[in-house]
Amino acid sequence: MGTAAADLEARQLRILGRIADLELAAQQRRLGALSISAAPSEGGEADAGTTEARLSALLAARGVRDFAFRRVPADYYDRPLEERRNLLRADSVAQLCKSIVMVNTQAAADVVDCSNPKNSKYYVIVVQYMARLNAENIKNFLYELNEKQIPKKRFNMRLAPEEESHKLTGFVHNAVTCIGMETNIPVIIDEAITKLDEDFFWLGGGEVDLKLGMRTSQFLSAFSPFVVKCS
């Protein structure tokens, strides 16, 4: 290789290295702007008894480092998805998700709780707001998960009544999150969320006006949910 060609290659490598450094710095700035999860209150440290502090401690203990909480207006759920995206400063509406408690209405009589993740009475489904939940896909997944040893008719997933959801999770309607629930309910996350380019998603934060966002890959590592094509 000639001297001119070598010099050109060296310059190209330096340019590529500089681009990579800029991209990394931009990502770190973006995460820094999101890192409001442990923002101190006016008097100093956040109250250890608050929902935000409790969930923050739980996430940190599980090794989730990139997460954020945001307070939203009371009319948040009356607004279009694009406005909600803007309030959360999310990259796209595809990152806006919800946690739904579902009950297997056809479970065998001895299946009454969540002690067996493979054949639980209840599941929490994390799905995008823009997606349409397909209960049949969940039914087929559970049938296969149990190696077809349980008749398929024994799986019929339906939305759990609101009071039942509240009792199981400890969270009221529009505040449900799959983090820090009263009951250890198995979690199923829609495969589509795990394929988002941003590797970040938002869901309920334990209070109606509190939303929680976190890095998807860290959530998967920390909580090991079932990943299913739910929509």
C-alpha positions in Angstrom: 0.0 0.0 0.0 1.4 3.4 -1.0 2.0 6.3 1.5 -0.9 8.3 0.1 -3.3 5.4 0.4 -2.1 4.7 4.0 -2.6 8.3 5.0 -6.1 8.3 3.5 -7.0 5.1 5.4 -5.6 6.6 8.6 -7.7 9.8 8.2 -10.8 7.7 7.5 -10.3 5.7 10.6 -9.9 8.8 12.7 -13.1 10.3 11.2 -15.0 7.0 12.0 -13.6 7.0 15.5 -14.7 10.6 16.0 -18.2 9.8 14.7 -18.5 6.9 17.2 -17.3 9.2 20.1 -19.9 11.8 19.1 -22.7 9.2 19.0 -21.7 7.8 22.4 -21.6 11.3 23.9 -25.1 12.1 22.5 -26.5 8.9 23.9 -25.0 9.7 27.3 -26.4 13.2 27.3 -29.8 11.8 26.4 -29.7 9.3 29.3 -28.4 12.1 31.6 -31.5 14.1 30.8 -33.7 11.1 31.6 -32.0 10.3 34.9 -34.5 11.9 37.2 -35.4 8.8 39.0 -33.8 9.8 42.3 -34.4 13.5 42.2 -34.2 14.9 45.7 -37.2 16.6 47.2 -37.2 20.2 48.4 -36.0 19.1 51.8 -33.2 16.9 50.5 -33.4 13.1 49.9 -36.6 11.7 48.3 -39.0 10.4 50.9 -38.2 6.7 51.3 -41.9 5.9 51.6 -42.9 7.3 48.2 -43.8 5.0 45.3 -41.0 6.5 43.2 -38.3 5.9 45.9 -39.5 2.3 46.5 -39.5 1.4 42.8 -36.2 3.2 42.3 -34.6 1.1 45.1 -36.1 -2.1 43.6 -34.8 -1.3 40.1 -31.3 -0.4 41.4 -31.2 -3.6 43.4 -32.0 -5.6 40.3 -29.2 -3.9 38.3 -31.4 -1.6 36.2 -29.3 1.6 35.9 -31.1 3.5 33.1 -34.6 4.4 34.2 -36.6 7.6 34.7 -39.8 8.8 36.3 -42.0 11.6 35.0 -45.0 13.3 36.4 -47.8 13.9 33.9 -51.0 16.1 34.0 -54.2 14.8 35.4 -55.8 14.7 31.9 -52.9 12.6 30.5 -55.1 9.7 29.4 -57.5 12.1 27.7 -54.7 13.2 25.4 -53.7 11.7 22.0 -50.7 9.3 22.0 -48.5 11.9 20.3 -49.1 14.4 23.1 -48.4 11.8 25.7 -45.1 11.0 23.9 -44.2 14.7 24.0 -44.9 14.9 27.7 -42.7 11.9 28.4 -40.1 13.1 25.9 -40.1 9.7 24.3 -38.7 9.1 20.8 -41.9 7.6 19.4 -45.4 6.6 20.5 -44.2 3.0 20.0 -42.4 3.3 23.3 -45.6 4.0 25.2 -46.7 0.8 26.9 -49.1 -0.4 29.6 -49.3 -3.3 32.0 -52.5 -5.3 31.9 -53.5 -8.0 34.5 -55.1 -10.9 32.8 -56.8 -13.9 34.4 -57.1 -17.5 33.0 -60.9 -18.0 33.3 -60.6 -21.7 32.3 -57.8 -22.7 34.6 -58.2 -26.0 36.4 -59.8 -25.8 39.9 -56.4 -26.3 41.6 -54.8 -23.4 39.7 -55.7 -20.5 42.0 -52.6 -18.4 42.3 -49.3 -17.4 40.7 -47.0 -20.0 42.2 -46.4 -21.8 38.9 -45.2 -19.2 36.3 -45.8 -21.7 33.5 -49.4 -22.3 34.5 -50.5 -19.3 36.6 -54.0 -18.1 37.3 -52.9 -14.5 36.4 -50.3 -12.9 34.1 -49.3 -9.3 33.6 -49.0 -8.4 30.0 -46.8 -5.5 28.9 -48.0 -4.2 25.5 -47.8 -1.0 23.4 -50.7 1.4 23.5 -50.6 1.4 19.7 -50.9 -2.4 19.5 -53.9 -4.6 19.5 -53.5 -7.4 22.1 -54.0 -10.9 20.7 -55.2 -13.2 23.5 -55.1 -16.2 21.2 -51.3 -15.8 20.8 -50.9 -15.8 24.6 -53.1 -18.9 24.8 -51.0 -20.7 22.2 -47.7 -19.7 24.0 -48.9 -21.0 27.4 -50.0 -24.3 25.7 -46.6 -24.7 24.2 -44.9 -23.6 27.4 -46.5 -26.5 29.2 -45.4 -28.9 26.4 -49.0 -29.5 25.3 -49.6 -31.5 28.5 -52.5 -29.2 29.5 -55.5 -29.1 27.2 -55.6 -25.9 25.2 -59.2 -25.3 26.4 -57.7 -24.8 29.8 -56.2 -21.5 28.7 -58.6 -18.5 28.2 -57.0 -15.2 29.0 -59.3 -12.3 29.8 -58.9 -8.9 31.4 -59.0 -9.2 35.2 -61.7 -7.1 37.0 -60.3 -3.8 38.1 -60.7 -4.6 41.8 -58.9 -7.9 41.3 -56.1 -6.2 39.5 -55.8 -3.7 42.4 -55.7 -6.4 45.0 -53.0 -8.4 43.2 -50.7 -5.5 42.2 -51.4 -2.8 44.8 -51.9 -0.3 42.0 -55.1 1.4 40.9 -56.4 1.7 37.4 -54.0 3.7 35.1 -51.2 3.3 37.6 -50.4 -0.4 37.2 -46.8 -1.3 36.6 -45.1 -4.7 36.5 -42.5 -3.5 38.9 -42.9 -3.9 42.7 -46.3 -5.6 42.6 -48.0 -6.9 45.8 -48.1 -10.4 44.2 -45.3 -12.0 42.3 -47.3 -12.3 39.0 -45.5 -13.7 36.0 -44.8 -11.1 33.4 -45.2 -11.4 29.6 -43.8 -8.6 27.5 -44.8 -8.2 23.8 -42.0 -9.1 21.5 -42.5 -5.9 19.5 -41.3 -3.8 22.5 -38.0 -5.8 22.7 -37.4 -5.0 19.0 -37.7 -1.2 19.3 -34.6 0.6 18.0 -34.5 2.9 21.0 -34.1 0.1 23.6 -36.3 2.1 25.9 -39.9 1.9 26.9 -42.4 3.7 29.1 -45.2 2.3 31.3 -47.2 3.1 34.4 -45.2 4.1 37.5 -47.4 3.0 40.4 -49.4 6.3 40.6 -51.9 7.6 38.0 -49.8 10.7 37.3 -46.4 8.9 37.5 -44.8 7.2 34.5 -41.7 5.0 34.5 -39.3 4.5 31.6 -36.4 2.1 31.5 -33.9 0.5 29.2 -35.6 -2.6 27.7 -32.4 -4.7 27.6 -31.8 -4.1 31.3 -35.5 -4.8 32.2 -35.2 -8.2 30.4 -32.0 -9.1 32.2 -33.3 -8.0 35.6 -36.8 -9.5 35.6 -36.6 -12.3 33.0 -40.2 -11.9 31.6 -41.6 -14.2 29.0 -41.2 -12.6 25.6 -44.2 -13.4 23.4 -45.7 -12.1 20.2 -48.8 -10.6 21.9 -50.0 -8.4 19.1 
